Amino acid sequence: MVFPVGDVATVAQIAGLDSLKLIAAVAAAAKNARMHKKNCRNFAQHLKLIGNLLEKLRLSELREHPETSEPLERLEEALRKAYILVNSCKNKSYLYLLAMGWNIVNQFKLRQAEIDRLLQIIPLISLVDNNRVRWQQLREIQRDQKEYTLDEDELRLQETVLKPDLSVNESRELRRNLSRNYPGLALEEALRKENKKLKKELQKMQSLMEEDQCDVIRRLIDITETDVKGTYEKDPDYMKEAKKYEQSNYEQSNSDAYTYQESHKSNETASKSWQLQDWHHDLYGCCGSPLLCVGTFLCPCCTFATVAATATNGIMPKHAACTNCLIYTMVLSCCFYTCCFRRKLRKLYNIEGGSCDDCWAHFLCFCCALVQEAREIKARERDGGNCHTLLLFIT
């Protein structure tokens, strides 16, 4: 069998499929049709009746008999044509499907008649046990004469697209329906896709020497290139919408540019805040806050509780910090425990240093380290450290 040039890729997808798989492929293609949806649905339902009959037969055994193998091959060939027809209702040009409306309707009728005729040629009845049931199914297939036609909207649009000249209203309606068939695409992009599909269809019809269809396709190409585009300036509603769209795009671009500048500034500020910083007060500058120094010396647990609550962002209560500090002091591991919170506080405020520095500071002078940490917390709060701390924990 010789297929048109444009359908070779489609045929390659269904090569090697048997009758049942071809019927399933037609049903799947019918669900995705963009045009002739009702005709595709009726055609798939009719093929489903044939599939129900074929499911009860052993197709592999039928191929072994010469009286059934050749009719089966012809049936599969007819089903391949049916798949190409249904699949074209999704992939072919929207304008082409409109213009060839009745031609495609006749193809549905021809495909159904051809398949039904081939089904009668195959001597299925002599190869099954229950003849009565099979005859009943064959009669149901014969009685199932689907009606293939055009909807009112499709018929009206077909008459519009075949006119030699389009009015402003007709062009507007055609653009609206074309946009619906290409959701998510701008009209210019949809027209480019239509133009590309139509030129591909023209090459296929030229290879088949179908001059009548070639003339229609050339007219449709003119529509995509001149008629529809040429009515833009004549359509005040379209020009108004286009200007509104351009204005919204301009405002959006300015808004995006302003947002980018603001975000760039905020990123620069954030990058500066992420730079490693130093302690506000020296480790041995505890005398700068004598009251805090004396209070820490008399009751270090209170100062440590404040440091622990801040370093954990309030996760560890003060009473729990005091209790843990006393427990670790009893096992002579207080400095190991408290230096861990110094490390958390240092990371919280992005202060340079290391774990060894933290441990050494608490071993060298436990009270001085606590006073330095408490004074750092107060300095950060004075500089807006609470907001900085919250942002760090959110990120």
C-alpha positions in Angstrom: 0.0 0.0 0.0 1.3 3.5 -0.9 0.6 6.3 1.6 1.0 10.0 0.9 4.3 11.6 1.8 2.9 13.5 4.8 1.4 10.3 6.4 4.6 8.2 6.4 5.5 9.2 9.9 2.0 8.3 11.1 2.1 4.9 9.4 5.5 4.2 11.0 3.9 4.6 14.5 1.3 1.9 13.9 3.4 -0.5 11.8 3.2 -4.1 13.0 0.0 -3.6 15.1 -2.8 -6.2 14.7 -6.5 -5.4 14.3 -7.3 -5.1 18.0 -4.4 -2.8 18.7 -5.2 -0.7 15.7 -8.8 -0.3 17.0 -7.4 0.8 20.4 -5.1 3.3 18.6 -8.1 4.7 16.7 -10.1 5.1 20.0 -7.2 6.9 21.6 -6.7 9.2 18.7 -10.5 10.0 18.7 -10.3 11.3 22.3 -7.7 13.9 21.2 -9.4 15.1 18.0 -9.6 18.9 17.7 -12.1 18.9 14.7 -14.9 16.5 13.8 -15.0 15.3 17.4 -18.5 13.9 17.1 -17.6 12.0 13.9 -14.4 10.6 15.5 -16.3 9.5 18.6 -19.0 7.7 16.5 -16.4 6.1 14.3 -14.5 4.8 17.4 -17.7 3.4 18.9 -18.4 1.5 15.7 -14.9 0.0 15.7 -15.4 -1.0 19.3 -18.2 -3.3 18.2 -15.9 -4.9 15.7 -13.2 -5.2 18.4 -15.6 -7.0 20.7 -16.1 -9.6 17.9 -12.4 -10.0 17.1 -11.5 -10.5 20.8 -13.4 -13.8 20.8 -11.4 -15.1 17.9 -7.8 -16.4 17.8 -6.3 -14.0 15.3 -2.9 -15.9 15.3 -4.7 -19.1 14.1 -6.7 -17.1 11.5 -3.5 -16.0 9.9 -2.5 -19.6 9.3 -5.4 -20.2 6.9 -5.1 -18.7 3.4 -8.9 -18.1 3.3 -8.7 -15.8 6.3 -5.1 -14.4 6.3 -5.6 -12.2 3.2 -8.9 -10.7 4.3 -7.3 -10.0 7.8 -4.5 -8.2 6.2 -6.9 -6.1 4.1 -8.9 -5.4 7.3 -5.7 -4.2 9.1 -4.9 -2.0 6.1 -8.3 -0.4 6.2 -7.9 0.1 10.0 -4.6 1.9 9.3 -6.4 4.2 6.9 -9.0 4.8 9.6 -6.3 5.7 12.1 -4.7 8.1 9.7 -8.1 9.8 9.1 -8.9 10.1 12.9 -5.4 11.2 13.7 -5.5 13.9 11.0 -8.4 15.5 12.9 -5.9 16.4 15.6 -2.6 17.1 13.7 -3.7 18.7 10.5 -4.3 22.4 9.9 -7.4 23.8 11.5 -8.3 25.8 8.4 -7.7 22.8 6.1 -10.0 20.7 8.3 -12.6 23.4 8.0 -12.4 23.8 4.3 -12.4 20.1 3.6 -15.3 19.5 6.1 -17.6 17.5 3.8 -14.7 15.7 2.2 -13.6 14.4 5.6 -17.2 13.4 6.4 -17.3 11.3 3.2 -14.1 9.7 4.2 -15.6 8.6 7.5 -18.5 7.0 5.6 -16.1 5.3 3.1 -13.9 3.9 5.9 -16.8 2.5 7.8 -18.3 0.9 4.7 -15.0 -0.6 3.7 -14.3 -2.1 7.1 -17.8 -3.5 7.4 -17.5 -5.0 3.9 -14.2 -6.7 4.7 -15.6 -8.0 8.0 -18.3 -9.9 5.9 -15.7 -11.3 3.6 -13.7 -13.0 6.3 -15.3 -16.4 6.9 -15.3 -16.0 10.7 -18.5 -17.9 11.2 -17.0 -21.2 10.0 -14.1 -20.9 12.4 -16.0 -20.5 15.7 -18.2 -22.9 17.6 -21.2 -20.8 18.4 -22.5 -19.6 15.1 -25.7 -18.0 16.4 -23.9 -15.6 18.7 -21.4 -14.5 16.0 -24.2 -13.9 13.5 -26.0 -11.8 16.1 -22.9 -9.7 16.6 -22.4 -9.3 12.8 -26.0 -8.1 12.5 -25.5 -5.6 15.3 -22.4 -4.2 13.4 -24.4 -3.9 10.2 -27.3 -2.2 12.0 -24.9 0.3 13.6 -24.9 2.9 10.8 -23.4 6.0 12.4 -24.3 9.4 10.9 -21.3 11.5 9.9 -22.0 15.2 9.3 -20.8 18.7 10.2 -22.0 20.6 13.2 -23.7 24.0 12.6 -20.6 25.9 13.8 -18.3 23.9 11.6 -20.6 24.3 8.6 -20.8 28.1 9.1 -17.0 28.4 9.5 -16.5 26.3 6.4 -18.6 28.6 4.4 -16.7 31.5 5.8 -13.2 30.2 5.1 -14.1 29.3 1.5 -15.3 32.9 0.7 -13.0 34.8 -1.7 -13.0 37.8 0.6 -13.4 38.1 4.4 -15.2 40.9 6.1 -13.9 42.3 9.4 -16.5 40.4 11.5 -15.8 37.1 9.6 -12.1 37.6 10.1 -12.6 38.3 13.8 -14.7 35.2 14.3 -12.1 33.1 12.4 -9.3 34.5 14.5 -11.3 33.7 17.7 -11.9 30.1 16.7 -8.3 29.7 15.5 -7.0 30.9 18.9 -9.3 28.4 20.7 -7.7 25.5 18.7 -4.2 26.7 19.8 -4.6 27.4 23.6 -1.7 29.1 25.1 -0.3 30.5 21.9 -0.5 34.0 20.5 -2.5 34.5 17.3 0.7 35.3 15.3 2.3 32.0 16.5 -1.0 30.1 15.7 -1.0 31.5 12.2 2.6 30.5 11.7 1.8 26.9 12.7 -1.3 26.9 10.4 0.8 28.2 7.5 3.5 25.5 8.1 0.9 22.7 8.2 -0.9 24.0 5.1 2.3 24.1 3.1 3.1 20.5 4.2 -0.5 19.5 3.1 0.0 21.3 -0.2 3.1 19.2 -0.9 1.2 16.0 -0.1 -1.7 16.9 -2.4 0.7 17.9 -5.2 2.4 14.5 -5.0 -1.1 12.9 -5.4 -2.0 15.3 -8.3 -5.1 16.6 -6.4 -5.4 19.9 -8.2 -8.8 20.8 -6.7 -7.5 20.4 -3.1 -4.3 22.2 -4.0 -6.3 25.3 -5.1 -8.2 25.3 -1.8 -5.0 24.9 0.2 -3.4 27.8 -1.6 -6.4 29.9 -0.8 -6.0 28.9 2.9 -2.3 29.8 2.8 -3.3 33.3 1.5 -5.7 33.6 4.4 -3.0 32.9 7.0 -0.5 35.3 5.2 -2.7 38.1 4.1 -6.5 38.1 4.7 -6.5 37.5 8.5 -3.4 39.7 9.1 -4.7 42.4 6.7 -7.9 42.9 8.7 -6.0 43.8 11.9 -5.8 47.5 11.1 -9.5 47.5 9.9 -10.7 46.0 13.2 -10.9 48.8 15.9 -11.7 46.4 18.7 -8.6 44.3 17.8 -6.4 47.4 17.7 -7.8 48.6 21.0 -7.0 45.2 22.6 -3.6 45.1 21.0 -2.7 48.6 22.4 -4.0 47.6 25.8 -1.9 44.4 25.6 1.2 46.3 24.6 0.6 48.9 27.4 0.2 46.1 30.0 3.4 44.5 28.7 5.2 47.8 28.9 4.0 48.3 32.5 4.9 44.8 33.4 8.4 45.1 32.0 8.9 48.3 33.9 7.6 46.6 37.0 9.9 43.7 36.5 12.8 46.0 36.0 12.0 47.9 39.2 11.6 44.6 41.0 14.9 43.4 39.7 16.6 46.6 40.9 15.1 46.3 44.3 15.9 42.6 44.6 19.5 43.4 43.4 19.8 46.0 46.1 18.4 43.7 48.8 20.8 41.0 47.6 23.7 43.4 47.9 22.6 44.3 51.4 22.1 40.6 52.3 25.5 39.7 50.9 27.1 42.4 53.1 25.3 41.0 56.2 26.5 37.5 55.4 30.1 38.7 55.6 32.0 37.4 58.6 32.0 39.9 61.5 33.9 40.4 64.7 32.7 40.5 68.3 31.5 43.9 69.4 33.6 43.5 72.7 36.8 41.8 73.5 37.0 38.6 75.6 38.8 40.5 78.3 36.6 43.6 78.1 34.2 42.3 80.7 35.0 45.2 83.0 33.1 47.5 80.6 29.9 46.1 82.2 30.7 45.8 85.9 27.2 44.9 87.0 26.9 42.1 84.4 30.4 40.9 85.3 29.6 40.7 89.0 26.2 39.1 88.4 27.8 36.5 86.1 30.5 35.7 88.7 27.9 35.2 91.4 25.4 33.3 89.3 26.8 32.2 85.9 23.7 30.1 85.3 21.5 33.1 84.8 23.7 34.7 82.2 24.2 31.3 80.5 20.4 30.8 80.4 20.0 34.1 78.5 22.8 33.2 76.0 21.3 29.7 75.4 17.8 31.0 74.9 19.0 33.5 72.3 21.4 31.0 70.6 18.5 28.6 70.1 16.0 31.3 69.2 13.9 30.4 72.3 13.8 26.7 71.8 15.6 26.0 75.0 13.9 27.5 78.1 16.0 29.3 80.6 15.2 26.9 83.4 16.2 23.9 81.3 19.5 25.7 80.4 20.2 26.3 84.1 19.5 22.7 85.0 21.7 21.3 82.3 24.5 23.6 83.3 24.4 22.4 86.9 24.3 18.8 85.7 27.4 19.2 83.5 29.2 21.1 86.2 28.8 18.1 88.5 30.6 15.9 86.0 33.2 18.5 85.3 32.0 19.1 81.7 30.4 22.5 82.0 32.9 24.2 79.6 32.3 21.6 76.9 28.5 22.1 77.2 28.5 25.9 77.3 31.0 26.4 74.4 28.5 24.6 72.1 26.0 27.5 72.6 28.8 30.0 72.0 29.3 28.3 68.6 25.5 28.5 67.9 25.5 32.2 68.9 28.5 32.8 66.6 26.8 31.2 63.7 23.6 33.0 64.4 25.4 36.4 64.3 27.8 35.3 61.5 30.9 36.0 63.7 34.1 34.5 62.5 35.9 31.9 64.6 36.0 28.1 65.1 35.0 25.4 67.5 38.5 25.3 69.0 38.3 29.1 69.7 34.9 28.6 71.4 36.2 25.8 73.6 39.4 27.7 74.4 37.5 30.9 75.4 35.4 29.0 77.9 38.3 27.1 79.3 40.4 30.2 79.7 37.8 32.3 81.5 34.3 30.9 81.7 32.8 34.1 83.2 34.6 36.4 80.7 33.2 34.3 77.8 29.7 34.4 79.1 29.9 38.2 79.7 31.2 38.7 76.1 28.3 36.7 74.7 25.7 38.5 76.8 27.1 41.9 75.8 27.1 40.7 72.1 23.4 39.9 72.4 22.6 43.4 73.8 24.7 45.0 71.1 22.9 43.1 68.4 19.5 44.0 69.8 20.6 47.7 69.8 21.6 47.4 66.2 18.4 45.6 65.1 19.8 42.1 65.7 16.4 40.6 66.5 15.2 41.1 62.9 18.5 39.8 61.6 18.2 36.7 63.8 14.7 36.1 62.7 15.6 36.4 59.0 18.5 34.0 59.5 16.2 31.3 61.0 13.6 31.7 58.3 16.1 31.1 55.5 
